[in-house]
């Protein structure tokens, strides 16, 4: 008996699985068909429920005011995402925190809402309906699979050309949200939007300088009047001389701007070349001749302090000059080794030998002539990077160019060294004359007048350089004074947070889920029905 049971059990299990497989799909279809009436009724009820809930949600929403202001950016590079001077532009720049804070405080919005609510209620949206329509039209045309390669390329070229003509920087500034304290009056909301644009334009121009070339220029604050009144004459002369050099550097920077050589100030007709010659004349005919009389006018009680200052400057310049001379020799030796066929490895050995030089400043005697050359790690790293490039022409050109640059640096250091040495010599000779013959009143007054005149001329030149720089920026960059222009008046509307376009997808998902729940309920109900029970009514 047990043997027969064991033999029949696999056959019964096999038959059970066959019946299960054949029943699973068939019974599912039959069950759904048998409950079709209830499925239709419940599905219709689910549809009514979803529509009713959606209508209640939409109609019960609280409305909030929305204010919109359309504008267009006036500078040509806006489509490229750049300000007139080439710096990156983004629509989010309009709503930066400094701009928002100024508008928030100026309009007294703290009475209506917190700053965080104010910031969250603003947005900038780019609008270009014509461009979207063009993209839709050409997308439909390019979907045609019958197009040949030539026809497709012609359509793409035509689309790019039309798209280029429609690329305008049109934006919409939106002020939306529910004020937590008191609703803003419509006139105030309109004023806030206009103030945001005007404040952003002023901030972008005055603080970020987006309508001017990206050139760093000194201002009149580089040297204050009180600085030249409290220091000794030699120190003041040194400060004026440094300022004069920076002014000349600024002239050279602005001279690289297109059209700078022919640009003239409208009122005076001054050009950059005129300012350069004037500045050089100040150095040659006013500042340098003061060296001859500074010794006779030496009457300050800080003579010892100024002498130490000059000796320190002389020591620094000696180190700088000899360091430059050493770098020149390294460059020249590396180039000579490379040209003679030594190759990159031989040049690397020359650099390695330079690495064994004493550290900067080793063995330096204060105010003496025994000054060790300076070879910094940055210099050696730079030279090694050139060697690793292993580009023959580029390698030779780079070494030659760097030799010239360091040579000019050494020449400037030598010139400054002679300048300070001459001042120190005049002071030391004046000190030997004794206090009785020191510092004639006439010489002191002459120096004081010269210092004041040089200072005034330098400050005036700085202002004139700035005026030429701004004139060139305005002429070349074609930037509008306000950066933007309004395209439509302020538009007021009342909107809901959940629009129909956003609500419909949610309702569709809810309807699908309910239909799934109905089918699942039907299947569960049929599974618990007894085999001999009453079957569902059919249509």
C-alpha positions in Angstrom: 0.0 0.0 0.0 2.8 2.3 0.9 4.6 1.5 -2.3 1.5 2.4 -4.4 1.0 5.6 -2.5 4.6 6.5 -3.1 4.2 5.8 -6.8 0.9 7.7 -7.1 2.0 10.8 -5.2 4.3 12.2 -7.9 1.6 11.6 -10.5 -0.9 13.4 -8.4 1.5 16.4 -7.8 2.2 16.5 -11.5 -1.4 16.6 -12.3 -2.0 19.3 -9.6 0.7 21.6 -11.1 -0.7 21.0 -14.6 -4.2 21.9 -13.4 -2.8 24.9 -11.5 -1.0 26.2 -14.6 -4.0 25.8 -16.8 -6.3 27.3 -14.2 -4.2 30.4 -13.3 -4.8 32.4 -16.5 -8.2 30.9 -17.5 -9.7 31.3 -14.0 -8.4 34.9 -13.8 -10.1 35.8 -17.1 -13.3 34.0 -16.1 -13.3 35.6 -12.7 -12.9 39.1 -14.1 -15.6 38.4 -16.7 -17.9 37.1 -14.1 -17.5 40.2 -12.0 -17.6 42.5 -15.0 -20.8 44.2 -13.8 -19.3 45.1 -10.4 -16.0 46.1 -11.9 -17.8 48.6 -14.2 -19.9 49.9 -11.4 -17.0 50.2 -8.9 -14.8 51.7 -11.7 -17.4 54.4 -12.4 -17.7 55.1 -8.7 -13.9 55.4 -8.4 -13.9 57.8 -11.3 -16.6 59.9 -9.7 -14.6 59.8 -6.4 -11.3 60.9 -8.0 -13.0 63.7 -9.9 -14.9 64.8 -6.8 -11.8 64.8 -4.6 -9.8 66.7 -7.3 -12.6 69.3 -7.6 -12.7 69.8 -3.9 -8.9 70.1 -3.6 -8.8 72.6 -6.5 -11.7 74.7 -5.4 -10.8 74.8 -1.7 -7.3 76.1 -2.4 -6.4 79.5 -1.0 -5.6 82.0 -3.7 -2.6 84.2 -3.6 -1.6 87.3 -5.5 1.0 87.1 -8.3 2.8 90.1 -9.8 4.8 89.7 -13.0 7.2 92.1 -14.8 8.6 91.3 -18.2 11.9 92.7 -19.2 14.7 92.2 -21.8 18.4 92.4 -21.3 20.0 95.0 -23.4 23.6 93.9 -23.6 24.5 91.8 -26.7 26.3 89.0 -24.9 23.3 88.1 -22.7 22.4 85.2 -25.0 25.9 83.7 -24.4 25.5 83.9 -20.6 28.0 86.8 -20.3 28.0 90.3 -19.1 29.4 93.0 -21.4 32.9 92.5 -20.1 32.8 88.7 -20.6 32.2 87.7 -17.0 29.6 84.9 -16.5 26.0 86.0 -16.3 23.1 84.1 -14.8 19.5 85.1 -14.2 20.0 84.2 -10.6 22.3 87.2 -10.3 19.2 89.4 -10.3 18.2 87.9 -7.0 21.5 87.9 -5.1 21.3 88.5 -1.4 22.8 92.1 -1.4 20.2 93.2 -4.0 17.3 91.6 -2.1 18.4 93.1 1.2 18.6 96.6 -0.1 15.1 96.4 -1.7 13.7 94.7 1.4 15.0 97.5 3.7 14.3 100.4 1.3 10.6 99.5 0.9 10.0 98.6 4.5 8.9 95.1 3.8 9.6 93.9 7.4 6.1 95.1 8.2 4.6 92.6 5.8 6.9 89.5 5.7 10.2 88.1 6.9 13.2 88.3 4.6 13.2 84.5 4.1 9.6 84.6 2.9 10.4 87.6 0.7 13.4 85.8 -0.9 11.3 82.6 -1.4 8.5 84.4 -3.2 10.7 85.7 -6.0 11.8 84.0 -9.2 13.1 84.8 -12.6 11.8 82.9 -15.6 13.1 83.0 -19.1 10.4 83.5 -21.7 10.7 83.0 -25.5 7.5 81.7 -27.0 8.6 82.3 -30.6 11.7 80.1 -30.0 9.6 77.3 -28.5 7.2 77.4 -31.5 10.1 77.3 -33.9 11.6 74.2 -32.2 8.2 72.5 -32.3 7.8 73.1 -36.0 11.2 71.9 -37.0 11.1 68.9 -34.7 8.0 67.8 -36.6 9.8 68.3 -39.9 12.9 66.4 -38.8 10.9 63.4 -37.6 10.1 62.6 -41.3 12.1 59.4 -42.0 11.8 60.0 -45.8 14.2 62.9 -45.6 17.5 62.4 -47.4 20.8 63.4 -45.7 21.0 66.6 -47.8 17.5 67.6 -46.9 18.0 67.0 -43.2 21.3 69.0 -43.2 19.5 71.8 -45.0 16.7 71.8 -42.5 19.1 71.8 -39.6 21.1 74.7 -41.0 17.8 76.6 -41.6 16.7 76.0 -38.1 20.0 77.2 -36.6 19.9 80.4 -38.7 16.3 81.2 -37.6 17.1 80.2 -34.0 20.0 82.6 -33.9 17.7 85.5 -35.0 15.2 84.7 -32.3 17.7 84.3 -29.5 16.7 87.2 -27.3 17.1 87.5 -23.5 13.5 87.8 -22.5 12.7 87.2 -18.8 9.9 87.5 -16.4 10.4 88.6 -12.8 7.7 87.0 -10.7 6.6 88.0 -7.1 4.3 85.3 -5.8 3.4 84.0 -2.4 1.3 84.4 0.7 2.5 87.2 3.0 2.4 85.9 6.6 1.6 89.2 8.2 -0.2 91.6 6.0 -0.9 91.5 2.2 1.2 93.9 0.2 -0.7 96.6 -1.7 -0.5 96.1 -5.5 1.3 99.4 -6.0 4.0 98.3 -3.5 4.4 94.9 -5.2 4.9 96.7 -8.5 7.5 99.0 -7.0 9.4 96.1 -5.5 9.8 94.5 -8.9 11.0 97.7 -10.5 13.3 98.3 -7.6 14.8 94.8 -7.9 15.8 95.4 -11.5 17.2 98.9 -11.0 19.1 97.8 -7.8 20.5 94.8 -9.6 21.7 96.9 -12.5 23.3 99.4 -10.2 24.9 96.7 -8.2 26.2 94.9 -11.3 27.8 98.1 -12.6 29.1 99.8 -9.5 30.2 96.7 -7.4 30.9 94.0 -10.0 31.9 96.4 -12.8 30.2 94.3 -15.5 30.1 97.1 -18.0 33.8 97.8 -17.8 36.8 95.9 -18.9 38.2 93.5 -16.3 41.3 95.5 -15.6 42.5 96.3 -12.0 43.3 100.0 -11.7 44.5 101.9 -8.6 42.3 104.5 -7.1 43.0 107.9 -5.4 43.1 106.0 -2.0 46.4 104.5 -3.0 48.1 107.4 -1.2 46.4 109.5 1.4 47.3 113.1 2.2 48.0 112.3 5.8 50.6 109.6 4.7 52.8 112.2 3.1 52.5 114.7 6.0 53.7 112.4 8.8 56.7 110.8 7.2 60.2 112.1 6.5 61.0 113.6 3.2 63.0 110.6 1.8 60.2 108.2 2.8 57.6 110.5 1.2 59.6 110.7 -2.0 59.8 106.9 -2.1 56.0 106.6 -1.7 55.5 109.1 -4.5 57.9 107.3 -6.7 56.1 103.9 -6.1 52.7 105.6 -6.8 54.1 107.1 -10.0 55.3 103.6 -11.2 51.8 102.2 -10.5 50.2 105.0 -12.5 52.5 104.2 -15.4 51.6 100.5 -15.1 47.9 101.4 -15.2 48.4 103.5 -18.3 50.1 100.5 -20.0 47.1 98.2 -19.0 44.5 100.5 -20.4 46.6 101.1 -23.6 46.0 97.4 -24.5 42.3 98.0 -24.8 41.1 98.3 -28.4 41.0 101.9 -29.5 42.8 103.2 -26.5 45.6 104.8 -28.5 43.2 107.2 -30.3 40.6 107.8 -27.5 40.5 111.2 -26.0 38.5 112.7 -23.1 35.6 114.8 -24.5 36.2 117.8 -22.2 39.9 118.2 -22.2 41.0 116.1 -25.3 43.6 114.3 -23.2 44.8 110.9 -24.4 46.6 108.1 -22.7 49.8 109.0 -24.5 49.5 112.6 -23.1 49.1 111.2 -19.6 52.1 108.9 -20.0 54.4 111.8 -21.1 53.1 114.0 -18.3 53.8 111.3 -15.7 57.3 110.7 -17.1 57.9 114.5 -16.9 56.9 114.5 -13.3 59.5 111.9 -12.6 62.2 113.6 -14.6 61.7 117.2 -13.8 60.1 117.2 -10.4 60.7 114.1 -8.4 64.3 113.2 -9.3 65.6 116.8 -8.9 64.5 116.7 -5.3 67.4 114.3 -4.6 69.8 117.3 -5.0 68.2 119.3 -2.3 66.9 116.7 0.2 70.3 116.7 2.0 70.2 120.5 2.5 66.6 120.2 3.8 67.3 117.4 6.2 65.9 118.7 9.5 63.7 115.9 10.8 64.3 114.3 14.1 63.8 110.9 12.6 67.0 110.9 10.6 68.3 107.7 12.1 65.0 105.9 11.4 65.0 107.0 7.7 68.7 106.0 7.3 67.9 102.5 8.5 64.9 102.4 6.2 67.1 103.3 3.2 69.8 100.8 4.1 67.2 98.1 4.4 65.8 98.9 1.0 69.3 98.9 -0.5 69.9 95.4 1.0 66.6 94.1 -0.4 67.4 95.4 -3.9 70.9 93.9 -3.8 69.4 90.5 -3.0 66.8 91.0 -5.7 69.4 92.1 -8.4 71.8 89.3 -7.6 69.0 86.7 -7.4 67.9 87.8 -10.8 71.5 87.7 -12.1 71.8 84.1 -10.8 68.5 83.0 -12.5 69.7 84.5 -15.8 72.9 82.4 -15.5 70.8 79.3 -14.8 68.6 80.0 -17.8 71.5 80.7 -20.1 73.4 77.6 -19.0 70.4 75.4 -19.4 69.8 76.8 -22.9 73.4 76.5 -23.9 73.5 72.9 -22.6 70.4 72.0 -24.6 71.6 73.7 -27.8 74.9 71.9 -27.6 73.1 68.5 -27.7 73.1 67.8 -24.0 69.4 66.9 -24.1 66.8 67.0 -21.5 68.7 64.8 -19.0 71.7 67.1 -19.1 69.5 70.2 -18.6 67.9 68.4 -15.6 71.4 67.8 -14.1 72.1 71.6 -14.4 68.9 72.3 -12.6 69.7 69.7 -9.9 73.0 71.5 -9.4 71.2 74.7 -8.9 69.0 73.0 -6.2 72.2 72.5 -4.1 72.7 76.3 -3.9 72.6 77.8 -0.4 69.1 78.8 0.9 67.9 82.3 0.2 69.4 84.9 2.4 72.2 82.6 3.7 75.3 84.6 4.6 73.7 88.0 4.0 75.4 90.8 5.8 73.1 93.7 6.7 73.7 96.8 4.6 76.8 95.1 3.1 77.8 94.1 -0.4 78.1 90.4 0.3 74.5 89.4 -0.8 73.7 85.8 -1.7 71.5 85.3 -4.8 67.9 84.2 -4.3 66.8 81.0 -6.1 63.3 80.1 -4.9 61.6 76.8 -5.2 59.0 78.3 -7.5 61.7 79.3 -10.0 63.2 75.8 -10.1 59.7 74.2 -10.3 58.9 76.5 -13.3 62.1 75.6 -15.0 61.6 71.9 -14.5 58.1 72.1 -15.9 59.6 73.6 -19.1 62.1 70.8 -19.3 59.5 68.2 -18.9 57.5 69.7 -21.8 60.3 68.5 -24.1 59.2 70.7 -27.0 62.3 71.9 -28.9 61.2 75.2 -30.3 58.9 76.0 -27.5 61.5 75.0 -25.0 64.1 77.4 -26.5 61.6 80.2 -26.9 60.5 79.9 -23.2 64.0 80.0 -21.9 64.9 83.0 -24.0 61.7 84.8 -23.0 62.3 84.2 -19.3 65.9 85.3 -19.6 64.7 88.6 -21.1 62.0 89.0 -18.3 64.5 88.4 -15.5 67.0 90.7 -17.3 64.4 93.5 -17.2 63.7 92.7 -13.6 67.4 93.0 -12.8 67.7 96.3 -14.7 64.9 97.8 -12.7 66.4 96.6 -9.4 69.7 98.2 -10.3 68.0 101.4 -11.1 66.1 101.4 -7.8 69.4 100.5 -6.0 71.1 103.6 -7.5 68.2 105.8 -6.5 68.2 104.7 -2.8 72.0 104.8 -2.7 71.9 108.5 -3.9 69.4 109.5 -1.3 71.3 107.8 1.5 74.5 109.5 0.3 72.9 112.9 0.3 71.6 112.3 3.9 75.0 111.1 5.1 76.7 114.1 3.6 74.1 116.4 5.2 74.6 114.8 8.6 78.4 115.5 8.4 77.7 119.3 8.0 76.3 119.5 11.6 73.0 120.7 12.9 73.9 124.4 12.4 74.1 124.1 8.6 71.4 121.5 8.3 68.0 122.1 6.8 67.6 125.5 5.3 64.1 126.8 5.6 63.9 127.7 1.9 64.9 124.1 0.9 62.3 122.6 3.2 59.6 124.8 1.8 60.6 124.0 -1.7 60.4 120.3 -1.0 57.1 120.7 0.7 55.7 122.6 -2.3 57.1 120.0 -4.7 55.6 117.1 -2.8 52.2 118.7 -2.7 52.3 119.5 -6.4 53.5 116.0 -7.3 50.7 114.4 -5.2 48.0 116.6 -6.7 49.2 115.8 -10.3 49.3 112.0 -9.6 45.8 112.0 -8.1 44.5 114.0 -11.1 46.2 111.6 -13.5 44.6 108.6 -11.7 41.2 110.2 -12.1 41.8 110.9 -15.8 43.0 107.3 -16.4 39.8 106.1 -14.8 37.7 108.4 -17.0 39.4 107.1 -20.2 39.0 103.6 -19.0 35.2 104.1 -18.4 34.9 105.9 -21.8 36.5 103.0 -23.6 34.4 100.5 -21.8 31.2 102.3 -22.7 32.2 102.8 -26.3 33.5 99.2 -27.0 31.3 97.1 -24.9 28.0 98.7 -26.1 26.5 98.3 -22.6 23.2 100.1 -21.9 23.2 102.3 -18.8 20.6 100.2 -17.1 21.4 96.8 -18.6 17.8 96.0 -19.2 14.6 97.3 -20.7 10.9 96.7 -19.8 8.9 94.9 -22.5 5.5 94.9 -20.7 3.9 96.8 -17.9 3.4 95.1 -14.5 0.8 92.4 -14.6 -1.4 91.4 -11.6 -3.2 88.1 -11.3 -4.5 85.7 -8.7 -3.4 82.1 -8.9 -3.6 78.8 -7.0 -0.7 76.8 -5.8 -2.1 73.6 -7.4 -2.9 74.4 -11.1 -5.0 72.1 -13.3 -1.9 71.1 -15.2 -0.3 69.9 -12.0 -3.4 68.4 -10.6 -4.4 66.2 -13.6 -1.4 63.9 -13.4 -2.0 63.2 -9.7 -5.7 62.4 -10.4 -4.8 60.0 -13.2 -2.4 58.1 -11.0 -5.0 58.0 -8.2 -7.6 56.6 -10.7 -5.2 53.9 -11.9 -4.4 52.9 -8.4 -8.1 52.7 -7.5 -8.8 50.5 -10.6 -6.0 48.2 -9.6 -7.5 48.0 -6.1 -10.9 47.1 -7.6 -9.5 44.2 -9.6 -7.4 43.0 -6.7 -10.6 43.0 -4.5 -12.5 41.0 -7.1 -9.8 38.4 -7.2 -9.6 38.2 -3.4 -13.4 37.9 -3.2 -13.5 35.1 -5.8 -10.8 33.2 -3.9 -12.9 33.1 -0.7 -16.1 32.0 -2.5 -17.1 28.4 -1.9 -17.1 26.1 -5.0 -20.8 25.4 -4.6 -21.8 29.0 -3.6 -23.8 31.5 -5.5 -22.0 32.9 -8.6 -22.0 36.6 -9.3 -24.7 37.8 -11.5 -23.8 38.3 -15.2 -25.1 40.8 -17.7 
